[in-house]
Amino acid sequence: MKTTKPINNYMTPAEAAYRWGKPQDTVKSRLKPSLYEKQLKEMIQAGLIKYFQNPERQRREWIVSVQAMEKWFGPEPKK
């Protein structure tokens, strides 16, 4: 679902899981470099996903685009 506000085309993994009706762990697993390293690099370069990692911590905070979710899981289900 494309929205008129550009900000709505980007979301946290939790919102993405909710919008696509997927378990949050399913979306999070797509963001694991150990499983999808090449794909993640390509999607970061294409601007479909991004992350922030505090240099003092190990955890990454991800932002996912609608385009990334569509690539992984198909179109957003209509509610």
N, C-alpha and C positions, 0 to 999 in steps of 0.2 A: 504494500500500500504506500504510494507516494503521497506525501503531504505538501501543503503549500508553504509550510515553514521549514526552511532548510535544517534547522537544529533538530527537528524530529526525524531526520534521516540518520541520526547518530544516537547510540544508546550504550548503556552499560550492558555487560553480559546478562545480568539479572533481568533487565527490561527486555532484552532480545529473546531470552528463554520464554518469558511470559507472552510476548507478542506472537511468537511462532508456536506456542504450545509445546515446548520441549522442556525436558528436565534441565535445570541450571547446570548440572554436571556434564550434560551432553554438549552444551555450548562451551563451557570452560575447557572441556577436553580438546576442542578445536584450537584452543589458544596455548597449547602446550608445545613448546619448541622441541621437546624430545620426541613427539609423535608427528608433528607437521612442520618441521623446521623450514624446508624449502618453500612450501606453500605460504607460510607466515611471512617469510622474507619478501616474496613476490607481492603479497597483499599489502604489506606495509609500504613497499615501494610504489604501489599503485594508489595508495591513499585510501584503501578500503578499511583498514584497521590501524590502530596506533596504541601505544602504551606509554605509561610514565612509570619509571622506577626510581624511587628515592635512592641516591647513592649509598645511603647508610642502611638500606634494607634490601631483602632479597625479593620481596613480593612485587609483582607488576600489577598496575591498575590499567585495565583495558577499556578502549572505546571501540565499538563495532558499528559499521555502517549497515544500512539496509541492503546495499549491494553485496556485502560480505555474507550476510545471512541468506540472501537469495542464492548466492553461489553454493553455499553449503546445504541449504535445506529447501530450496525452491521458494516460490512466491509466499508472501505473508498470508496466512489463512484469514479469511474474512470472519469477523465476529458477529 
